[in-house]
Amino acid sequence: MEILTLFTTAFFVGFTGAAMPGPMLSVTLDRTARFGWIAGPLVVLGHGTLELILVIAIAFGFTQILTAPVFTGLVGILGGAFLVWMGIGVVRDAGQVALPGETSNDAVIKTTPAGKGRLSSIGYGITTSLSNPYWFLWWGTVGAGYVSLALNSHGIAGLAAFFSGHILADFTWFTAVSLGLARGGRHFSPRVFAGLLRVLGIFLILFSFYFIISGFKMLPI
């Protein structure tokens, strides 16, 4: 497979996954509501940093750990519990979030010293990925196959082409989502916007129970 083909297929496969509704989308929308459009790229920065570490680990032969039933089961249970906590926080604070476009992002950021609230989006990108057992399974199967193909065909250059295409898909989608919400926020009334955030929080909580139940099913008991 040529390097350009590796890059292109990795982009489209990654884009398909990124566009699927899930916890990362909910987190991106919630962070964007609080800190503006930059939250989208920052969430992906955290997510992408973790994926880069995972790609390197796979290249060194750690695939079996990622698909081990005990590992994925515990990730589902503990990650689901974390998402419950996150979702409750989103629902609880929904009415206190200013609308992008109606209230300036600077006014929101001033509530957190030195803009640390913005940077917390990186951490949310990391923790949301770690909470998802299917993320590990994808990388242990489909992702591992891509890494092997890239290394065998073009070495480090192939691996770089695959990863850059994959992560560019995430940056493209989630930046577009955060820009759309930030620029369109002025068209929402505060009540409608708070309602939207509460729906996202409830979605996170429901998704968390799916992870927890799946985690128990994955355990070899």
C-alpha positions in Angstrom: 0.0 0.0 0.0 1.4 3.4 -1.0 1.9 6.1 1.7 -0.7 8.4 0.2 -3.2 5.5 0.2 -2.4 4.8 3.9 -2.9 8.4 4.8 -6.2 8.7 2.8 -7.8 5.4 4.1 -6.7 6.2 7.7 -8.4 9.6 7.3 -11.7 8.3 6.0 -11.9 5.4 8.5 -11.0 7.8 11.3 -13.6 10.3 10.1 -16.3 7.7 10.1 -15.5 6.8 13.7 -15.2 10.5 14.8 -18.6 11.4 13.3 -20.4 8.6 15.3 -22.2 10.0 18.4 -20.5 9.1 21.6 -19.0 10.4 24.9 -16.2 12.4 23.1 -18.8 14.3 21.1 -20.8 15.1 24.3 -17.6 16.3 26.0 -16.6 18.4 23.1 -20.0 20.2 23.0 -19.9 20.7 26.8 -16.4 22.1 26.8 -17.2 24.3 23.8 -20.2 25.8 25.6 -17.9 26.7 28.5 -14.7 27.9 26.7 -15.5 28.5 23.1 -14.4 26.8 19.8 -10.8 26.1 20.9 -12.2 23.4 23.2 -12.7 21.1 20.2 -9.0 21.0 19.1 -7.9 20.8 22.8 -10.1 17.7 23.4 -8.6 16.1 20.3 -5.1 17.1 21.5 -5.6 15.1 24.6 -7.2 12.2 22.7 -4.5 12.2 20.1 -1.6 12.3 22.6 -3.0 9.1 24.1 -3.5 7.5 20.7 0.1 8.3 19.8 1.3 6.5 22.9 -1.0 3.6 22.1 0.3 3.4 18.5 3.9 3.3 19.8 2.9 0.6 22.3 1.3 -1.5 19.5 4.4 -1.1 17.4 6.3 -2.7 20.2 3.9 -5.6 20.6 1.4 -4.7 23.3 -1.6 -5.7 21.3 -2.6 -8.6 23.4 -3.0 -6.5 26.5 -5.5 -4.2 24.8 -7.8 -7.1 23.9 -7.4 -9.0 27.2 -10.9 -9.6 28.7 -9.8 -8.6 32.2 -8.3 -5.4 31.0 -11.2 -4.3 28.7 -13.7 -5.4 31.3 -12.2 -3.3 34.1 -11.8 -0.3 31.7 -15.6 -0.6 31.0 -16.6 -0.7 34.6 -14.2 2.0 35.9 -14.6 4.2 32.8 -18.3 3.9 33.0 -18.2 5.1 36.7 -16.1 8.1 35.6 -18.6 9.0 32.9 -21.5 8.8 35.4 -19.6 11.4 37.5 -18.9 13.5 34.4 -22.5 13.4 33.2 -23.9 14.4 36.6 -21.6 17.4 36.5 -22.8 18.5 33.1 -26.5 18.2 34.1 -25.8 20.0 37.4 -24.0 23.0 35.9 -26.0 23.3 32.7 -27.8 26.4 33.8 -24.6 28.2 34.8 -22.9 28.1 31.3 -22.9 31.2 29.2 -23.9 31.0 25.6 -21.1 31.3 23.0 -21.7 34.5 21.0 -24.0 36.0 23.6 -21.5 36.2 26.4 -17.8 36.5 25.4 -15.6 33.5 25.9 -13.2 35.7 27.9 -15.9 36.3 30.5 -16.3 32.6 30.9 -12.6 31.9 31.1 -12.1 34.6 33.8 -13.9 32.3 36.3 -10.9 30.0 36.2 -7.4 31.2 37.0 -5.0 31.6 34.0 -7.5 30.0 31.6 -6.9 26.6 33.3 -10.5 25.7 32.4 -9.6 25.8 28.7 -6.6 23.5 29.2 -8.8 21.1 31.2 -10.3 20.1 27.8 -7.1 18.3 27.1 -7.6 16.2 30.2 -11.2 15.5 29.2 -10.0 14.2 25.9 -7.6 11.8 27.6 -10.0 10.6 30.3 -12.9 10.1 27.9 -10.8 7.9 25.7 -9.5 5.9 28.7 -13.1 5.4 29.8 -14.1 3.6 26.6 -13.3 -0.1 26.5 -14.2 -0.3 22.8 -11.6 2.3 22.0 -9.0 -0.2 23.3 -10.6 -3.0 21.4 -10.6 -1.0 18.2 -6.9 -0.3 18.6 -6.1 -3.8 19.6 -7.7 -5.2 16.4 -8.4 -2.7 13.5 -5.8 -0.2 14.7 -3.2 -2.9 15.3 -3.7 -4.2 11.7 -3.2 -0.7 10.3 0.0 -0.2 12.4 1.3 -3.6 11.2 0.5 -2.8 7.6 2.1 0.7 7.8 5.3 -0.6 9.4 5.7 -3.6 7.1 5.1 -1.5 3.9 7.0 1.8 4.7 8.4 1.6 8.2 8.3 4.7 10.3 7.2 6.8 7.3 4.2 4.5 6.8 3.4 4.7 10.5 3.6 8.5 10.4 1.3 8.6 7.3 -1.3 6.4 9.0 -1.3 8.3 12.3 -1.4 11.7 10.7 -4.4 10.7 8.6 -6.2 9.2 11.5 -5.7 12.1 13.9 -6.4 14.7 11.2 -9.9 13.2 10.8 -10.5 13.8 14.5 -9.2 17.4 14.4 -11.3 18.1 11.3 -14.6 16.8 12.7 -14.4 18.0 16.3 -13.0 21.5 15.3 -16.0 21.8 12.8 -18.4 20.8 15.6 -17.0 23.2 18.1 -16.8 26.1 15.6 -20.4 25.4 14.6 -21.7 25.5 18.2 -19.6 28.5 19.1 -20.8 30.6 16.2 -24.4 29.4 16.3 -24.7 29.7 20.1 -26.2 33.2 19.8 -29.3 31.7 18.2 -30.1 29.6 21.3 -32.1 31.0 24.2 -30.4 30.4 27.6 -33.2 28.0 28.5 -32.9 26.0 25.3 -29.1 25.9 25.6 -29.2 24.7 29.2 -31.7 22.0 28.0 -29.3 20.9 25.3 -26.5 20.5 27.9 -28.7 18.5 30.2 -29.6 16.2 27.3 -25.9 15.7 26.6 -25.2 15.0 30.3 -28.0 12.4 30.4 -26.6 10.9 27.2 -23.2 10.5 28.9 -24.8 8.9 31.9 -26.7 6.4 29.7 -23.6 5.7 27.7 -21.7 5.0 31.0 -24.2 2.3 32.0 -23.7 0.7 28.6 -19.9 0.7 29.3 -20.4 -0.7 32.8 -22.7 -3.5 31.6 -20.4 -4.3 28.7 -17.4 -4.3 31.1 -19.0 -6.9 33.3 -19.8 -9.1 30.3 -16.2 -8.9 29.1 -14.8 -10.2 32.5 -14.0 -13.9 32.4 -16.3 -14.9 35.2 
